[in-house]
């Protein structure tokens, strides 16, 4: 079974980049080396891998990546810090 990974990088400007890959080591190296000029992380290096999750279904991994990309910075930080109990509260909109 091929594995896929959803990952979050912390960039030098304190923003987060979320991605999906089937080869985490190679993908992180390409971010660190600025392989893709003009990409989000190429101008925000150095980067730091702060979270990853492993999946056996690439479609589910892509779905989770899209979900996380929509999250607020606070919600991403709760995930990064294993603070799962606050995730539902961070999903609620404040009126």
PyMOL commands that place a pseudoatom at each C-alpha (Angstrom):
pseudoatom trace, name=CA, resn=UNK, resi=1, chain=A, elem=C, hetatm=0, pos=[0.000, 0.000, 0.000]
pseudoatom trace, name=CA, resn=UNK, resi=2, chain=A, elem=C, hetatm=0, pos=[1.418, 3.361, -1.022]
pseudoatom trace, name=CA, resn=UNK, resi=3, chain=A, elem=C, hetatm=0, pos=[1.552, 5.968, 1.694]
pseudoatom trace, name=CA, resn=UNK, resi=4, chain=A, elem=C, hetatm=0, pos=[0.704, 9.626, 1.383]
pseudoatom trace, name=CA, resn=UNK, resi=5, chain=A, elem=C, hetatm=0, pos=[1.395, 12.475, 3.745]
pseudoatom trace, name=CA, resn=UNK, resi=6, chain=A, elem=C, hetatm=0, pos=[-0.308, 15.738, 4.611]
pseudoatom trace, name=CA, resn=UNK, resi=7, chain=A, elem=C, hetatm=0, pos=[2.209, 18.147, 6.069]
pseudoatom trace, name=CA, resn=UNK, resi=8, chain=A, elem=C, hetatm=0, pos=[2.437, 21.641, 7.478]
pseudoatom trace, name=CA, resn=UNK, resi=9, chain=A, elem=C, hetatm=0, pos=[5.526, 23.799, 7.169]
pseudoatom trace, name=CA, resn=UNK, resi=10, chain=A, elem=C, hetatm=0, pos=[6.235, 26.865, 9.244]
pseudoatom trace, name=CA, resn=UNK, resi=11, chain=A, elem=C, hetatm=0, pos=[7.811, 29.521, 7.063]
pseudoatom trace, name=CA, resn=UNK, resi=12, chain=A, elem=C, hetatm=0, pos=[10.330, 32.191, 8.040]
pseudoatom trace, name=CA, resn=UNK, resi=13, chain=A, elem=C, hetatm=0, pos=[7.559, 34.830, 8.064]
pseudoatom trace, name=CA, resn=UNK, resi=14, chain=A, elem=C, hetatm=0, pos=[5.566, 32.757, 10.618]
pseudoatom trace, name=CA, resn=UNK, resi=15, chain=A, elem=C, hetatm=0, pos=[2.954, 31.678, 8.080]
pseudoatom trace, name=CA, resn=UNK, resi=16, chain=A, elem=C, hetatm=0, pos=[2.024, 28.064, 7.421]
pseudoatom trace, name=CA, resn=UNK, resi=17, chain=A, elem=C, hetatm=0, pos=[2.080, 26.077, 4.220]
pseudoatom trace, name=CA, resn=UNK, resi=18, chain=A, elem=C, hetatm=0, pos=[0.020, 22.883, 3.936]
pseudoatom trace, name=CA, resn=UNK, resi=19, chain=A, elem=C, hetatm=0, pos=[0.734, 20.262, 1.300]
pseudoatom trace, name=CA, resn=UNK, resi=20, chain=A, elem=C, hetatm=0, pos=[0.321, 16.625, 0.336]
pseudoatom trace, name=CA, resn=UNK, resi=21, chain=A, elem=C, hetatm=0, pos=[2.928, 14.231, -1.048]
pseudoatom trace, name=CA, resn=UNK, resi=22, chain=A, elem=C, hetatm=0, pos=[3.801, 10.576, -1.448]
pseudoatom trace, name=CA, resn=UNK, resi=23, chain=A, elem=C, hetatm=0, pos=[7.477, 11.168, -0.585]
pseudoatom trace, name=CA, resn=UNK, resi=24, chain=A, elem=C, hetatm=0, pos=[7.764, 13.431, 2.453]
pseudoatom trace, name=CA, resn=UNK, resi=25, chain=A, elem=C, hetatm=0, pos=[11.566, 13.530, 2.610]
pseudoatom trace, name=CA, resn=UNK, resi=26, chain=A, elem=C, hetatm=0, pos=[11.961, 14.435, -1.056]
pseudoatom trace, name=CA, resn=UNK, resi=27, chain=A, elem=C, hetatm=0, pos=[9.195, 17.040, -0.896]
pseudoatom trace, name=CA, resn=UNK, resi=28, chain=A, elem=C, hetatm=0, pos=[10.671, 18.766, 2.159]
pseudoatom trace, name=CA, resn=UNK, resi=29, chain=A, elem=C, hetatm=0, pos=[14.062, 18.865, 0.443]
pseudoatom trace, name=CA, resn=UNK, resi=30, chain=A, elem=C, hetatm=0, pos=[12.507, 20.523, -2.610]
pseudoatom trace, name=CA, resn=UNK, resi=31, chain=A, elem=C, hetatm=0, pos=[10.928, 23.168, -0.354]
pseudoatom trace, name=CA, resn=UNK, resi=32, chain=A, elem=C, hetatm=0, pos=[14.232, 23.742, 1.469]
pseudoatom trace, name=CA, resn=UNK, resi=33, chain=A, elem=C, hetatm=0, pos=[16.162, 24.055, -1.802]
pseudoatom trace, name=CA, resn=UNK, resi=34, chain=A, elem=C, hetatm=0, pos=[13.633, 26.389, -3.413]
pseudoatom trace, name=CA, resn=UNK, resi=35, chain=A, elem=C, hetatm=0, pos=[13.290, 23.969, -6.320]
pseudoatom trace, name=CA, resn=UNK, resi=36, chain=A, elem=C, hetatm=0, pos=[10.058, 25.531, -7.541]
pseudoatom trace, name=CA, resn=UNK, resi=37, chain=A, elem=C, hetatm=0, pos=[10.848, 29.198, -8.109]
pseudoatom trace, name=CA, resn=UNK, resi=38, chain=A, elem=C, hetatm=0, pos=[7.926, 31.486, -7.397]
pseudoatom trace, name=CA, resn=UNK, resi=39, chain=A, elem=C, hetatm=0, pos=[6.206, 28.970, -5.129]
pseudoatom trace, name=CA, resn=UNK, resi=40, chain=A, elem=C, hetatm=0, pos=[4.822, 30.051, -1.761]
pseudoatom trace, name=CA, resn=UNK, resi=41, chain=A, elem=C, hetatm=0, pos=[7.747, 28.655, 0.228]
pseudoatom trace, name=CA, resn=UNK, resi=42, chain=A, elem=C, hetatm=0, pos=[10.560, 29.651, -2.150]
pseudoatom trace, name=CA, resn=UNK, resi=43, chain=A, elem=C, hetatm=0, pos=[10.578, 33.222, -0.839]
pseudoatom trace, name=CA, resn=UNK, resi=44, chain=A, elem=C, hetatm=0, pos=[9.786, 32.269, 2.764]
pseudoatom trace, name=CA, resn=UNK, resi=45, chain=A, elem=C, hetatm=0, pos=[12.746, 30.046, 3.579]
pseudoatom trace, name=CA, resn=UNK, resi=46, chain=A, elem=C, hetatm=0, pos=[13.991, 28.659, 5.806]
pseudoatom trace, name=CA, resn=UNK, resi=47, chain=A, elem=C, hetatm=0, pos=[11.050, 26.368, 6.444]
pseudoatom trace, name=CA, resn=UNK, resi=48, chain=A, elem=C, hetatm=0, pos=[10.419, 23.942, 9.293]
pseudoatom trace, name=CA, resn=UNK, resi=49, chain=A, elem=C, hetatm=0, pos=[8.295, 20.789, 9.181]
pseudoatom trace, name=CA, resn=UNK, resi=50, chain=A, elem=C, hetatm=0, pos=[5.935, 21.185, 12.150]
pseudoatom trace, name=CA, resn=UNK, resi=51, chain=A, elem=C, hetatm=0, pos=[3.285, 18.551, 11.437]
pseudoatom trace, name=CA, resn=UNK, resi=52, chain=A, elem=C, hetatm=0, pos=[2.597, 15.565, 9.251]
pseudoatom trace, name=CA, resn=UNK, resi=53, chain=A, elem=C, hetatm=0, pos=[0.035, 12.778, 9.106]
pseudoatom trace, name=CA, resn=UNK, resi=54, chain=A, elem=C, hetatm=0, pos=[0.332, 9.542, 7.164]
pseudoatom trace, name=CA, resn=UNK, resi=55, chain=A, elem=C, hetatm=0, pos=[-2.486, 8.106, 5.028]
pseudoatom trace, name=CA, resn=UNK, resi=56, chain=A, elem=C, hetatm=0, pos=[-2.932, 4.953, 2.979]
pseudoatom trace, name=CA, resn=UNK, resi=57, chain=A, elem=C, hetatm=0, pos=[-5.508, 6.531, 0.652]
pseudoatom trace, name=CA, resn=UNK, resi=58, chain=A, elem=C, hetatm=0, pos=[-4.253, 9.470, -1.451]
pseudoatom trace, name=CA, resn=UNK, resi=59, chain=A, elem=C, hetatm=0, pos=[-7.809, 10.710, -2.014]
pseudoatom trace, name=CA, resn=UNK, resi=60, chain=A, elem=C, hetatm=0, pos=[-8.410, 10.964, 1.726]
pseudoatom trace, name=CA, resn=UNK, resi=61, chain=A, elem=C, hetatm=0, pos=[-5.041, 12.731, 2.142]
pseudoatom trace, name=CA, resn=UNK, resi=62, chain=A, elem=C, hetatm=0, pos=[-5.978, 15.286, -0.525]
pseudoatom trace, name=CA, resn=UNK, resi=63, chain=A, elem=C, hetatm=0, pos=[-9.341, 15.830, 1.162]
pseudoatom trace, name=CA, resn=UNK, resi=64, chain=A, elem=C, hetatm=0, pos=[-7.642, 16.473, 4.529]
pseudoatom trace, name=CA, resn=UNK, resi=65, chain=A, elem=C, hetatm=0, pos=[-5.099, 18.822, 2.932]
pseudoatom trace, name=CA, resn=UNK, resi=66, chain=A, elem=C, hetatm=0, pos=[-7.905, 20.908, 1.419]
pseudoatom trace, name=CA, resn=UNK, resi=67, chain=A, elem=C, hetatm=0, pos=[-9.705, 20.952, 4.775]
pseudoatom trace, name=CA, resn=UNK, resi=68, chain=A, elem=C, hetatm=0, pos=[-6.628, 22.099, 6.726]
pseudoatom trace, name=CA, resn=UNK, resi=69, chain=A, elem=C, hetatm=0, pos=[-5.812, 24.794, 4.148]
pseudoatom trace, name=CA, resn=UNK, resi=70, chain=A, elem=C, hetatm=0, pos=[-9.142, 26.454, 4.991]
pseudoatom trace, name=CA, resn=UNK, resi=71, chain=A, elem=C, hetatm=0, pos=[-8.393, 26.523, 8.722]
pseudoatom trace, name=CA, resn=UNK, resi=72, chain=A, elem=C, hetatm=0, pos=[-7.362, 29.612, 10.638]
pseudoatom trace, name=CA, resn=UNK, resi=73, chain=A, elem=C, hetatm=0, pos=[-3.817, 29.996, 11.879]
pseudoatom trace, name=CA, resn=UNK, resi=74, chain=A, elem=C, hetatm=0, pos=[-5.010, 29.325, 15.450]
pseudoatom trace, name=CA, resn=UNK, resi=75, chain=A, elem=C, hetatm=0, pos=[-6.682, 26.080, 14.439]
pseudoatom trace, name=CA, resn=UNK, resi=76, chain=A, elem=C, hetatm=0, pos=[-3.568, 24.926, 12.548]
pseudoatom trace, name=CA, resn=UNK, resi=77, chain=A, elem=C, hetatm=0, pos=[-1.462, 25.713, 15.607]
pseudoatom trace, name=CA, resn=UNK, resi=78, chain=A, elem=C, hetatm=0, pos=[-3.799, 23.644, 17.803]
pseudoatom trace, name=CA, resn=UNK, resi=79, chain=A, elem=C, hetatm=0, pos=[-3.316, 20.704, 15.423]
pseudoatom trace, name=CA, resn=UNK, resi=80, chain=A, elem=C, hetatm=0, pos=[0.461, 21.224, 15.383]
pseudoatom trace, name=CA, resn=UNK, resi=81, chain=A, elem=C, hetatm=0, pos=[0.529, 21.321, 19.205]
pseudoatom trace, name=CA, resn=UNK, resi=82, chain=A, elem=C, hetatm=0, pos=[-1.647, 18.192, 19.599]
pseudoatom trace, name=CA, resn=UNK, resi=83, chain=A, elem=C, hetatm=0, pos=[-4.276, 20.351, 21.288]
pseudoatom trace, name=CA, resn=UNK, resi=84, chain=A, elem=C, hetatm=0, pos=[-7.166, 18.397, 19.790]
pseudoatom trace, name=CA, resn=UNK, resi=85, chain=A, elem=C, hetatm=0, pos=[-9.772, 19.273, 22.401]
pseudoatom trace, name=CA, resn=UNK, resi=86, chain=A, elem=C, hetatm=0, pos=[-9.840, 22.931, 21.313]
pseudoatom trace, name=CA, resn=UNK, resi=87, chain=A, elem=C, hetatm=0, pos=[-10.264, 22.188, 17.593]
pseudoatom trace, name=CA, resn=UNK, resi=88, chain=A, elem=C, hetatm=0, pos=[-14.093, 22.121, 17.678]
pseudoatom trace, name=CA, resn=UNK, resi=89, chain=A, elem=C, hetatm=0, pos=[-14.241, 25.506, 19.420]
pseudoatom trace, name=CA, resn=UNK, resi=90, chain=A, elem=C, hetatm=0, pos=[-11.885, 27.062, 16.892]
pseudoatom trace, name=CA, resn=UNK, resi=91, chain=A, elem=C, hetatm=0, pos=[-14.232, 25.964, 14.116]
pseudoatom trace, name=CA, resn=UNK, resi=92, chain=A, elem=C, hetatm=0, pos=[-17.093, 28.051, 15.446]
pseudoatom trace, name=CA, resn=UNK, resi=93, chain=A, elem=C, hetatm=0, pos=[-17.594, 31.495, 13.981]
pseudoatom trace, name=CA, resn=UNK, resi=94, chain=A, elem=C, hetatm=0, pos=[-17.812, 34.437, 16.304]
pseudoatom trace, name=CA, resn=UNK, resi=95, chain=A, elem=C, hetatm=0, pos=[-20.841, 36.668, 15.738]
for i in range(1, 95): cmd.bond("trace and resi %d" % i, "trace and resi %d" % (i + 1))
show_as sticks, trace
zoom trace
